[in-house]
Amino acid sequence: MQSLAQIRAILAGDDLAPRKSLGQNFLIDHNLITKLVDASGIHAASLVLEVGPGTGTLTEALLERGATVIAAELDAGLSRHLHAHFVREEKDGRFMLIEGDCLKSKRALAPSIIQALNGRPFRLIANLPYSCATPLIAHLASEHPNCLSMHVTIQKEVAQRLRAKPSTKEYGEASVLVQALCEVGRIATLPPSCFWPPPKVTSEMISITRRTTPLTEDFPALARTVHMLFAQRRKQIGSLLPKGTGLPPDIERTMRAEQLTIEQFVRLADSIEN
């Protein structure tokens, strides 16, 4: 894997520098990179989507495990480096670089990525740029059942929201919707010193593994209900529900959104829709 000196040399050689606007903070702790790859459980038959490969440090670790990597890189200068660095793997079909944003919009993957994945089961493994983390994770969880798992490094605050439990300040719309479809766990906490240049926030590695059986059979109905209630999370749910909504026995009209478990949200959504 690339050392900090090698990363600096790569950038200097191509007349590049980390771009704050793109959230370019390169993970330089090799032990943590190995820990992330180990946690993902990838093997020689795995297809991996990597977003924001940077200079290719994590990419190298993924390829060494025998995985096939589809990488999306927004920075044109880094894309040129990646093409040159992984020229053999590109010829062998084990590495494909998508140049551009991973998201077509906040709610859709870029068509070029969808085409490259071609309906195959895959895993997201990445040191994600902070700006795309939440929409990308939410979209893959809800719209791409072929995404078997996500093992990512993201801002700690975002990670806490994704794995939050009811009756906590972090618990919100993303918590419910992602956990209804996936199990979320913490792998490691990363101080700024693990990156170059160091960000101003602490990061966290998390695992997001798709449930064999989701907690809801009607995700769109659940999403509508969760959004409606968390949009005014300080209000009692009874004042927000459509007139005539029958409440499940374990839910009271005086409760607030943050007090409801995911299972209660599911039952409430069913009551509203039916």
N, C-alpha and C positions, 0 to 999 in steps of 0.2 A: 504493500500500500504506500501511497505517496506521503512523504514527510512534509512538514511545513516548508522546509527549504526548497523542496522540489515543487511544491505548489507555487511558491513565490517565483521560482525560476521559470515555470511554465507561463505564468501571467506576464512576467517581464519580457520573456522571449517573444511573446505575441503582442507586446505593447498593450496589455490589458491591466485592469485593476478591479478589485471587488466593487460592485455597484450596489450602493445602499438602496436605490430605487427598486432593485429586483430582489432585495433580501438576500444578498450573497454573503453568507457567513459560512465558511467552509469548515466542516467537522474534521478536526485533526487528531482526535484521540483514537488511536487504532484499536485499543481494547474495547471501546464503546461501539465502534463500527462492527467489530467481530461479534460483540454481544447482540447487536441488532440482527445481524445475518443469522446467527445461531438461533435466536428466538423465532425467526421466520420459518425455520424448518425446511428451507428450499433444498432441492436436490437437482440432479442432472436433467430431469424431465420438466423442471419448473419454468414457467413463463412469468417474467417479472416486468412490471411497469415501474420505471424510475422517473420521477419528476424532479427537475433541477439537479442534474448530475454534476454540474460544475466542471471541475478538472478531471473527474472520473475516478476518484478514490474509492467510493462505494461501489461504483460500476466494476472496478477491477476485482473487488472481493466477491461480487455476485457471479462474475464470469468464472472465477477460480473454482466456485462450487459447481460449475457445469450448467448454470442457468442460462436461458436465452433472455436477453434484456432488450426491451423497447424503452428508449429514453426520450424524454421531451425536454428540450433546452431552449429557453427564450433568448438567451444572449448569443448574438451572431458570432462574436469573437470566440467564445467558448465552444460553439458548435464546430467551427473550423478546427479547433484543437482536437475535439473528440473524434471527428472524422479521421484525422491524421493518426491519432493515438490508437484507435481501435480499427484500423484499416483491415487487418487480418480477420478479426472477428466479424466485421461487416461482410467480407467476402464469403466467410463460412456460414453466414446467415444466423449467427448467434448474437449479433448486435445490430439494432436498427435505431437510427436517430431521427426523431421528429423535431424539426426546427420551428419553434413557435410556441405559443401559449398552450398549455395543456387543456384549457377550458375555452370552448367556443363562446360561452357566456357563463354566468354564475350557476347556471342550471344544466349545462350540457358539456360533455367531453368534446374536444376538438375532433372533427370528422376523420382527420388523418390518423388519430390514435385509434378510433373505433375500427377503421379499416385495417390497421396493422394488427390489432388484437383478433379480428376476424372471428369473433364469437367463442374464442378459446378461453378456458379457465385460466386465471392469472392472479398474481399477488402484487399489491403495491408495496414497494420497499423504497423508502426515500428519506432524505433530509429535506423536508418540504420547506419551500419559501413560505414565510408566515402569511403572506397575502392570499394564498390560494388554499391554505390548509383546510379551513372549515367547509367552504363550498365543495371542494374536491372530495373530501371524506364523506360528506352528506350525500353527494350525488352518486358516488360509487356504491355506498351502502344501499341506497333506495332504488337506483335505476340499473345497476349492473350486477345481477346475481352471480355472474361468472367471476366476479372479484371475490375470491375465497377468503382473503385476509388482507389486512393493512398493517405493516410494521413501519412506523414512521417516527421521525423526530420533529416535534412541533413546539410552539410556545407553551410553557407550562400552564398558563392561564387557560388556553384552549383545551389542553389535555384534561385539566380538572373539570371543565364543563362537560366534556364528552363522557367522562366516567363518573360524574356526580350522582349522588344519591338524593332521594326526596328529603325535603325540609332542610336543605342547605342553600346558601346564597348562589352557589355555582350551578345548581340544578335548573335546567331550562329546556327550551324547545329542542336544541341539539341533543341534549342528554337523553330525552325520551325517544326521539326518532331513531337515533343511532343504536341505542341499547335495545330497542324493540326488535331490531334485526340482527344485532351483533353483540358479542361479549367483549367488553373493553377492559384492559388491564395495563398496569404500569410496568415498564421494564427497567427504567433508570431515570434519575434526575440529573440534568447536565448543567453545571454552572457555565457562565459565559467564557471561562478560560478554556473550555473544550473546543472553542471555535476560533477561527481567524478570518477576518477581524472579529473580536469578541462583541456579541450583541449586548444591548442594554438590559436584556431580560434573561431569566432562567428558562431553560428548555426541558423537555421531557420526552423520553422514548416510550411509546405506547404500542400495544398490540390490539387490533380490532379484528376479531374472528367471527365470521358469519355463523349464526346459529343454524343448526340442522333443521330446527323447526322455529320459525319466527313467532314472536309473541302476538302477532296480529295477522288475520287473514285479509284484512282490508286496510292496507297501509295508507292510501289516499284519504280515507275517512279519518283515520287516526291523525294524519298530518293536519287536516283541516281543524279538528278539535283542539289539538295541541297548540296550533298557531293562534286560534281564537282566544284561548284561555291565557296563554302566556303574553299575548299582546297587551293585556291589562292585568298583570300578575298580582297586583296589590288588591284587586277587587275580589269579592267572594264570587265563587263560580255561579251561584244561583242567579246573580244579576246579569250574567253574561250568556247563559244558556237560552236557546230558543224556547218560546212559550210551549208548555205542554210536555217538555222533556221529562220522562220518567227516570228517576235516579236509581241506580243499583243500590241494594240495601246497605252497603258499606261506605257510601258516599253521601255526605251532607251538603246542603246548599250553602252553608256558611264556610265551607272549606275554600282554600285558595289553591291555585294551580300547583304551586311548589310542594303542597302537602300530598298530592296524589301520586301513587306508585304508577309504574308503567302499566301494570295489569289493570288498575283502576281507570286509567286513561282509555285503555282498549275497550273496557266494558261501557264506559261513558260514551265513547264514539259510536259504539253499536247502538246504544239507546237513542242517541240523537238521529242516527241515520234511519233507524227503524221505527 
